[in-house]
Amino acid sequence: MTLSVERRGAATWLTMNRPEALNALDGPTKQALVEALQEAAEDPAVRAVALAGAGRAFCVGQDLRELEHGYREGRAPDFAAELEGHYVPICKLLAGMPKPTVAVVNGVAAGAGVSLALACDLRLASDAARWRLAFSGIALVPDAGSTWHLPRVVGLSRAMEIALLGDWVDADQALQFGLVNRVWPAADFAREAEAAVAALAAGPTLAFARTKALFRDHLGTDLAGALAGEAEAQVASGQTKDHLEGVTAFLEKRPPTFQGA
Ligand code: LHQ
């Protein structure tokens, strides 16, 4: 299987599994990602989704060898169906996932691999991870949502730097740019990332889902619209079992146990 799907407690781990090609995205892997993300979105028992890569890379984007034949014959590719059929749904599923999504970036991320990491809510990285947008290297524009996400994650100036200068971004820079949320030494990375994902999966899932939807919706909303959206979501949040548990735990001076309901 080029995508391994594994339940670890209440979290689903999706691991791109073509280490010999640095987890380049071929057709079967992208199709498996679409299906696994749909299932994770619909399953209430899944309370967090981690996206990881097997071997020394996270993901180096589109599998260029898959397109090699056409290129060698001098035919220009038509990316429309590929984008519509795979990259757009994967990006929308990650961004719209009604539970936290985490990119677990163990090594190289390039091209659409960066785009997928950006579509997640959080990026956790090993100090061995390095990032390159790479699209300009093959005279393409950043896609799979990265023109939307990258300036919002790191700011316009850094986004321009990453896209136009095209240098590798190492772990220290990634942290400094705000491209990643946490960096751990490679030796500790698997354990720390697993604990972070487990903690998210033990969180107040419905409140997390509303929080991320509000942040995303309000990126294009004025303050009045944001206040109205918050009010609607807060009324619903106030009626959840997890809210009652959270307040009860506070009053009883103990940590809460959330059920995701
Ligand atoms: C690969 C790839 C790869 C296949 C390494 N494909 N095999 C485009 C079209 C349509 C819609 C959506 O969006 C896009 C955007 C994209 O994502 S385009 C792809 C952007 N990615 C790149 O341009 C990265 C290309 N790869 C590299 O520059 C290098 O592999 C890096 C710098 C990432 C790693 O270098 P090394 O550590 O020296 O490893 P390597 O180059 O030896 O790679 C190991 C193997 O992985 C090798 O296979 P081989 O059989 O020769 O051992 C590579 O061919 C394969 N591989 N990237 N994108």
Boltz pocket constraint, residues with backbone or C-beta under 6 A from the ligand:
constraints:
  - pocket:
      binder: B
      contacts: [[A, 19], [A, 20], [A, 21], [A, 22], [A, 24], [A, 60], [A, 61], [A, 62], [A, 63], [A, 64], [A, 65], [A, 66], [A, 79], [A, 82], [A, 83], [A, 87], [A, 108], [A, 110], [A, 111], [A, 112], [A, 113], [A, 133], [A, 134], [A, 135], [A, 137], [A, 138], [A, 140], [A, 141], [A, 143], [A, 144]]
      max_distance: 6.0
